[in-house]
Amino acid sequence: MKTIRQLLEGKGHEIVSATPDTSVYEALEIMAEHNIGALLVLDAGDLVGIFSERDYARKVVLKGKS
């Protein structure tokens, strides 16, 4: 079984991130541009969260069900 390190070796070293003030639309655009499914959310260089396509998809799907 591969390790996480082995999986990440082929991904490169670029960190793609957003800030807490980034709009959801802009975050989705960034993910599309980089062909990734999640962004690190950094505030003054500190990790404060992760935003993923899944987070957004769940909100959209559940919005019409409440």
Backbone as a printed PyTorch tensor [residue, N CA C, xyz], in Angstrom:
tensor([[[  0.8450,  -1.1830,   0.0000],
         [  0.0000,   0.0000,   0.0000],
         [  0.8890,   1.2450,   0.0000]],

        [[  0.5110,   2.2050,  -0.8270],
         [  1.2700,   3.4500,  -0.9190],
         [  1.0520,   4.3050,   0.3240]],

        [[  2.0120,   5.1560,   0.5710],
         [  1.8830,   6.1280,   1.6550],
         [  1.3710,   7.4480,   1.0760]],

        [[  0.9290,   8.3230,   1.9350],
         [  0.4900,   9.6530,   1.4910],
         [  1.6610,  10.3790,   0.8380]],

        [[  2.8490,  10.2220,   1.3930],
         [  4.0440,  10.8620,   0.8200],
         [  4.2220,  10.4530,  -0.6410]],

        [[  4.0720,   9.1700,  -0.9180],
         [  4.2380,   8.6770,  -2.2870],
         [  3.1840,   9.2620,  -3.2220]],

        [[  1.9680,   9.3880,  -2.7500],
         [  0.9180,   9.9860,  -3.5800],
         [  1.1970,  11.4540,  -3.8650]],

        [[  1.7010,  12.1600,  -2.8720],
         [  1.9360,  13.5940,  -3.0200],
         [  3.1690,  13.9220,  -3.8570]],

        [[  4.1080,  12.9940,  -3.9680],
         [  5.3360,  13.2610,  -4.7200],
         [  5.0590,  13.6750,  -6.1610]],

        [[  4.0420,  13.1340,  -6.7780],
         [  3.7270,  13.4710,  -8.1600],
         [  2.8670,  14.7050,  -8.3260]],

        [[  2.4620,  15.3270,  -7.2450],
         [  1.5390,  16.4640,  -7.3030],
         [  2.2300,  17.8130,  -7.4410]],

        [[  3.5110,  17.8960,  -7.1900],
         [  4.1790,  19.1860,  -7.2030],
         [  4.1220,  19.8200,  -5.8250]],

        [[  4.6850,  21.0260,  -5.7280],
         [  4.8020,  21.6640,  -4.4190],
         [  4.0290,  22.9700,  -4.3040]],

        [[  3.2690,  23.3170,  -5.3240],
         [  2.5000,  24.5600,  -5.2780],
         [  1.3570,  24.4260,  -4.2720]],

        [[  1.2370,  25.4160,  -3.3970],
         [  0.1300,  25.4450,  -2.4440],
         [ -0.9260,  26.3920,  -3.0000]],

        [[ -2.1020,  25.8650,  -3.2500],
         [ -3.2060,  26.6710,  -3.7700],
         [ -4.1240,  26.9610,  -2.5970]],

        [[ -4.3770,  28.2530,  -2.3650],
         [ -5.1540,  28.6160,  -1.1810],
         [ -6.0690,  29.7970,  -1.4630]],

        [[ -6.9040,  30.0680,  -0.4910],
         [ -7.8100,  31.2120,  -0.5150],
         [ -7.7950,  31.8200,   0.8810]],

        [[ -8.4150,  32.9720,   1.0100],
         [ -8.5650,  33.5900,   2.3270],
         [-10.0230,  33.4470,   2.7620]],

        [[-10.3080,  33.7050,   4.0270],
         [-11.7020,  33.6310,   4.4680],
         [-12.6210,  34.6130,   3.7290]],

        [[-12.0470,  35.6630,   3.1380],
         [-12.8510,  36.6650,   2.4310],
         [-13.0350,  36.3680,   0.9470]],

        [[-12.4380,  35.2890,   0.4460],
         [-12.6090,  34.8920,  -0.9490],
         [-14.0590,  34.4740,  -1.1660]],

        [[-14.6640,  34.9290,  -2.2590],
         [-16.0480,  34.5280,  -2.5310],
         [-16.0910,  33.0470,  -2.9100]],

        [[-17.2270,  32.4280,  -2.6950],
         [-17.3990,  31.0190,  -3.0520],
         [-17.1850,  30.8470,  -4.5520]],

        [[-17.7240,  31.7520,  -5.3470],
         [-17.5630,  31.6700,  -6.8010],
         [-16.0840,  31.7170,  -7.1840]],

        [[-15.3450,  32.6480,  -6.5880],
         [-13.9200,  32.7670,  -6.8890],
         [-13.1660,  31.5060,  -6.4520]],

        [[-13.5220,  30.9430,  -5.3090],
         [-12.8800,  29.7090,  -4.8420],
         [-13.1240,  28.5770,  -5.8340]],

        [[-14.3500,  28.4900,  -6.3490],
         [-14.6630,  27.4590,  -7.3410],
         [-13.8730,  27.6770,  -8.6280]],

        [[-13.7030,  28.9300,  -9.0280],
         [-12.8960,  29.2370, -10.2150],
         [-11.4420,  28.8170, -10.0170]],

        [[-10.8920,  29.1000,  -8.8450],
         [ -9.5020,  28.7350,  -8.5450],
         [ -9.3340,  27.2240,  -8.6150]],

        [[-10.2770,  26.4970,  -8.0280],
         [-10.1940,  25.0390,  -8.0500],
         [-10.2750,  24.5150,  -9.4820]],

        [[-11.1380,  25.1100, -10.3010],
         [-11.2640,  24.6820, -11.7010],
         [ -9.9740,  24.9610, -12.4690]],

        [[ -9.3830,  26.1410, -12.2540],
         [ -8.1450,  26.5140, -12.9460],
         [ -7.0060,  25.5480, -12.6250]],

        [[ -6.9780,  25.0590, -11.3980],
         [ -5.8810,  24.1900, -10.9520],
         [ -6.2570,  22.7080, -10.9760]],

        [[ -7.4790,  22.4250, -11.4240],
         [ -7.9690,  21.0450, -11.4980],
         [ -7.8230,  20.3260, -10.1550]],

        [[ -8.3050,  20.9990,  -9.1030],
         [ -8.2530,  20.4410,  -7.7530],
         [ -9.6480,  20.4830,  -7.1460]],

        [[ -9.8660,  19.7230,  -6.1070],
         [-11.1840,  19.6370,  -5.4930],
         [-11.2980,  20.3170,  -4.1480]],

        [[-10.1920,  20.9380,  -3.6790],
         [-10.2330,  21.5970,  -2.3760],
         [ -9.1620,  22.6750,  -2.3020]],

        [[ -9.4190,  23.6510,  -1.4570],
         [ -8.4750,  24.7470,  -1.2220],
         [ -8.1780,  24.8480,   0.2630]],

        [[ -6.9230,  25.1180,   0.5830],
         [ -6.5960,  25.4840,   1.9520],
         [ -7.0900,  26.9060,   2.1610]],

        [[ -7.6310,  27.1920,   3.3210],
         [ -8.0580,  28.5470,   3.6530],
         [ -7.0500,  29.0880,   4.6630]],

        [[ -6.3260,  30.1400,   4.2430],
         [ -5.2780,  30.7200,   5.0700],
         [ -5.6510,  32.1350,   5.4690]],

        [[ -5.4140,  32.4540,   6.7320],
         [ -5.6420,  33.8010,   7.2510],
         [ -4.3250,  34.2720,   7.8470]],

        [[ -3.6980,  35.2430,   7.2080],
         [ -2.3860,  35.7450,   7.6230],
         [ -1.3710,  34.6090,   7.7220]],

        [[ -1.4510,  33.6640,   6.7870],
         [ -0.5150,  32.5540,   6.7470],
         [ -0.8660,  31.3750,   7.6340]],

        [[ -1.8970,  31.5170,   8.4590],
         [ -2.3260,  30.4250,   9.3370],
         [ -3.4550,  29.6420,   8.6930]],

        [[ -3.3630,  28.3320,   8.7570],
         [ -4.4230,  27.4760,   8.2310],
         [ -5.6460,  27.5880,   9.1300]],

        [[ -6.7710,  28.0160,   8.5370],
         [ -8.0040,  28.1490,   9.3210],
         [ -9.1040,  27.2280,   8.8160]],

        [[ -8.8460,  26.5350,   7.7000],
         [ -9.8560,  25.6110,   7.2010],
         [ -9.5200,  25.0650,   5.8320]],

        [[-10.4420,  24.2510,   5.3420],
         [-10.3580,  23.6770,   4.0010],
         [-11.7310,  23.8360,   3.3680]],

        [[-11.7740,  24.3360,   2.1440],
         [-13.0280,  24.4720,   1.4040],
         [-12.9700,  23.5160,   0.2290]],

        [[-14.0000,  22.6960,   0.0720],
         [-13.9870,  21.7050,  -1.0080],
         [-15.2250,  21.8240,  -1.8900]],

        [[-15.1170,  21.2340,  -3.0820],
         [-16.2750,  21.1630,  -3.9730],
         [-17.4260,  20.4600,  -3.2640]],

        [[-17.1070,  19.4870,  -2.4670],
         [-18.1270,  18.7270,  -1.7400],
         [-18.8980,  19.6320,  -0.7740]],

        [[-18.1840,  20.5320,  -0.0810],
         [-18.8510,  21.4750,   0.8220],
         [-19.9080,  22.2720,   0.0630]],

        [[-19.5220,  22.7870,  -1.1000],
         [-20.4360,  23.5950,  -1.8940],
         [-21.5800,  22.7570,  -2.4500]],

        [[-21.2690,  21.5880,  -2.9770],
         [-22.2990,  20.7230,  -3.5620],
         [-23.3580,  20.3600,  -2.5280]],

        [[-22.9460,  20.0370,  -1.3260],
         [-23.9110,  19.6860,  -0.2780],
         [-24.8380,  20.8520,   0.0370]],

        [[-24.2680,  22.0580,   0.1090],
         [-25.0980,  23.2260,   0.4110],
         [-26.1230,  23.4710,  -0.6920]],

        [[-25.7090,  23.3220,  -1.9540],
         [-26.6120,  23.5400,  -3.0790],
         [-27.7260,  22.5010,  -3.0740]],

        [[-27.3730,  21.2440,  -2.8810],
         [-28.3650,  20.1670,  -2.8920],
         [-29.3290,  20.3130,  -1.7240]],

        [[-28.8060,  20.6120,  -0.5450],
         [-29.6490,  20.6880,   0.6470],
         [-30.4820,  21.9640,   0.7040]],

        [[-30.0820,  22.9980,  -0.0140],
         [-30.8000,  24.2730,   0.0170],
         [-32.2600,  24.0930,  -0.3820]],

        [[-32.5170,  23.2990,  -1.3840],
         [-33.8800,  23.0920,  -1.8450],
         [-34.6590,  22.0800,  -1.0340]],

        [[-34.0290,  21.4580,  -0.0410],
         [-34.6920,  20.4080,   0.7200],
         [-35.1300,  20.8540,   2.1010]],

        [[-34.8110,  22.0770,   2.5010],
         [-35.1480,  22.5000,   3.8610],
         [-36.5480,  23.0530,   3.9660]]])
